Amino acid sequence: MKKQILYPFIFMLLMSITFLACKKDNEVDTDITSLEDQSQGEMTFDLVYSEVNEASENMGLKKAGYPIVTVDSSVSPYQMKIDYGTTNYVCKDGNLRRGIIWVKWTGAYRTPGTKIQITFENFYQNNNLVEGEKSIVNNGLNALGQLSFTIEVSGKITTPSAETFTWKSNRTRVWVAGLNTAARIDDVYEISGTGSGTNRKGISFTSEISKVLRVVNACTHKIVSGILIVKPENKMDRTIDFGSGACDELISITVNGKTRTISRRK
């Protein structure tokens, strides 16, 4: 199975942004908690899905032995258990994990109507407790003959310092190029949808992809165009513009009418 991951490089870089400030009279808008929690929620569940791909093969989800994988194909839907044990396991991607990821699926990944459901049992990623569910539904071909998927996440993350935040998203992912090849390097996707959550301070926020995100696997920074708006409660919107399609590291962030262009980290 080709890995169908929205790589979270933009969300990772948001964790390090400290300049999102703009003075108006004597007030300074510097709070980036919602951006940080949006970032960590996105990144956490994308990394989990990457682990599911590590435990699968080309034609649907099958036993692959990573790290300890068991599959029960006698039940419907089929079920896979990915068990990291009760102490931190250093994974191939360098992240620490312990606990169990459960995966259920109804058919082959490319088959219209197939649903993949990911849940957790005492699962920690980098010592953050991860709870909730991620579901992926194959919608079949759209009017343009492109394979479309609905991705829904409802998650809760508790940090090692006992701070908790919740995060939800509802996305449509369209596979616009690379469907008919085995290589992943030529894959291109388009992502649309919305999200919401409550950050560690108890403040709610929403997010919206106002211009479709284009993801190009051949680029170092996978998201090459599109606009994401993050709306913290009682604060100005944060607009993130990924550019016009060039394979570069530049993005623009706008807060309170002020725009800065920055370079993304690898």
N, C-alpha and C positions, 0 to 999 in steps of 0.2 A: 504494500500500500504506500503510495506517495505520501509524504508528510504534508498535511494541509494545515500549516500553522501560520497565524498572523504573527510574525516575529515582532517582539515587543521592544525594539531598540529605542523608539521615541519615548516609551513609557519609562524605560530604564534611565534615560538621560534626565527626565523630569525630576528624578530623585535628587539630582545635584544642582538644580537651578536655584540660585539664591538671589537673583537680581530682579525678580518679578515685582518691582516696586515703582510706584508713581505717586508723587506728591500732589495733593489737591488741598489747598489751604494748609491746615496743619495735620491733615490725616494722611497716613501712609498705608497703602494696601500691600502688605507683605506676606500674608498668610498663604502658604502653599500646601497646607495639610490635605485638602481635597485632591490636589494634583498628585501628591505623594501616594495617597491611598488608591486613587484611580490607577496609578502606575503599578503599584504592588499587586492589586487585584488582577489587572490584565496580565502582568508578567507571571504571577503564580499559576494561573489556570492554563496559560499557554505552555509553560514548562511542564505541567502535569500532562498535557496532551502529547508533548514531545516524548515523555516517558512511555505513554501508551503506544506510541508509534514504535518505540524501541522494542516493545514486546509483541509486535505484530509483523506480519509478512504481507506479500504483495496482494493476494486475493482475499482481503478481509482480515479479521483479527484471528491469529493462530498462535499456538505455543511457540515461543522463541527463547525461553530460558533466561530472561533478564528481569530482575536479578534472580528471583525465584518465582516462576510463573506456572500456574496450573490452569487448565481449561476444562470446563465441563460442557461438552456439546450434546449431552443427553437431555438438557433442559431447553425450554424455549421462553425467553430469548437465551442464546448462548451466554456463558458467563466465564470471565477470566479474572483471576486473582493475582495481583502483583504485590508480592510480600517483601518488604525491605528489612523485616525483623524489628526488634524492640529497641535497638540502639542505632545511632546514626550510621548510615551506609553512604560512602562516598561514591557518587554516581559518575558515569562517563563525562557528564557535563560539568563536573566539579562541585555540584550542589549536594548538600547533605539531606538525606531522607530517612525516615523511619515510619513504621506503620504499614497500612495496606491501601492500595488503590483497587477498587472493584470496577470492572467494565462489563456491561451487558450490550449485546448487539443482536439485531434481528436478521441480518443478511450481509451480503458482500457490500463493501464500501461504495462501489460505483452503482449499485442497484437502486433505482428510484424507490423511495419509501423506507429504505433502511434507516434505522435509528440506533445511535450509539449513546449509551448513558454511562457517565463516569461519576462514581461516588467514593466516599472515604471511610476508613475505620481507624481511628486513633492515628491519623496521618499527619506528619510534620515535615515541612520543607524548610530547610535552613532554620530549624527550631521554631518556626511559626506553625501553629495549629491551623490546619486547613479543613473546613467543613463546607458542606453544600453539594451542589450537583452541576455538571456540565453535560448538555445534551447536543447532539449533532444529528440533524435529519437531512437525508438526501431528498431534495425536492424534484429531482429529475431535470430534464432539459428545459430551459426557458425558451422564449419566443425566438431568440437568436441562436438556439442550438447549443447553449453553454450550460454546463452542469452547475446547479445551484444548491447551496446548503443553508439551512437555518441553524445558527449557533446560539444557544441560550445558556447563561450562567447565572446561578444564584448562590453566592458564596459568603462565607464568614471567615475572617482571619483574626487570630489572636496572637499577638506578638509575645516574645519571651518576657517582656515587662508587663504582660497582662492587659495591654491596650487592645481594644477590639474595634474592628470596622466591618461593615457589610458592603457588598458590591453586587450589582446585577447588570446584565447586558443582554441585549437582543440584537443579533447581527445577521445579515445576509451576506454570504460569501459566494461569489461567482467565479468559477474557474474559466478564465477568458483565453488562456493560451497554455500549451504544454500537455493537454489532456491525453493526447494520443502517443506520447513518448514515455519511455521508462525513466528517463533522467528527470531529476527535480530542478536542475539549473535553468531550464527554459520555462518553468511554471510562472504564470502571471495570474493574479487574483484581483478582484475588486470587492471592497468591503463597504457596507452601509449599515446604519442602525443607530441605536441609542443605548444609554446606560444610566444608572443611578446608584446612589449609595448613601451611607451615613458614615462620616469619617470618625477618627479616634476622639475628636472633641465633641461628638454628638451632633455635628452640623451636617445637614443633608446637602447633596449636590446631584446634579445631573450632567450627562455628557451627550453630545449629539455629533454624528458625522454629517456635517452640512454640505460637504462636497466629497463624493466617493473617494475612499482611500485606495490607491493603486499599489499593489505589492508585487515587486519584481525580484524573483529569487536570484537573478544574476548579479544584482547590485549588492554592494557591501551593506548599505543601509536600505533595507528592503522596501520601505514605504517611500515612494518617489513623488507622489502628488496627493492632493486632497486636503480637506480642512476638518479639524476636530475642535469643537467648542466645549469647554468645561465650565459649568455654571454653579459655583458655590452659593449657598443660601446667603442672601443679603450682601453679596459682594459682586463686583463687576465680573463679566465673562472673561475667560481666558481663551483666546483663539490661537490655534496652532496650525500654521500653513506649511505643508510639506513640500511646496514647490510645484513646478509645472511638468515634471516627468524626468528631469535629468538625474543621472546616477551620481549624485554628489551628497555631501554631508550637511548641506545647509538647510535650515528651516527658519521660519519667522514666527515669533510669538508676540501677540498683541494683548496688552492689559491697559484698561482705561484710556484707550486711544493712542497709546504709545507702543511702537513696534520696534523689536530688536531682531536682528538676524544672528543666529548662532550656529556653531558647528556641532553636530552630533558625535557622541563617543562611539567607538567601535564596540 
